């Protein structure tokens, strides 16, 4: 997962293509961080 202040158009695709497992731009909400971590770790959303 990559947490970044770089939230320009196309950045997410660039990082994911480079091999990152997730992308979360700042400012971020705690619920978005939790959801992204669950997705990266392949956990069910309701955990």
Rosetta blueprint (number, residue, H / E / L):
1 X L
2 X E
3 X E
4 X E
5 X L
6 X L
7 X L
8 X L
9 X L
10 X L
11 X H
12 X H
13 X H
14 X H
15 X H
16 X H
17 X H
18 X L
19 X L
20 X L
21 X L
22 X L
23 X E
24 X E
25 X E
26 X L
27 X L
28 X L
29 X L
30 X H
31 X H
32 X H
33 X H
34 X H
35 X H
36 X H
37 X H
38 X H
39 X H
40 X H
41 X L
42 X L
43 X L
44 X L
45 X L
46 X L
47 X L
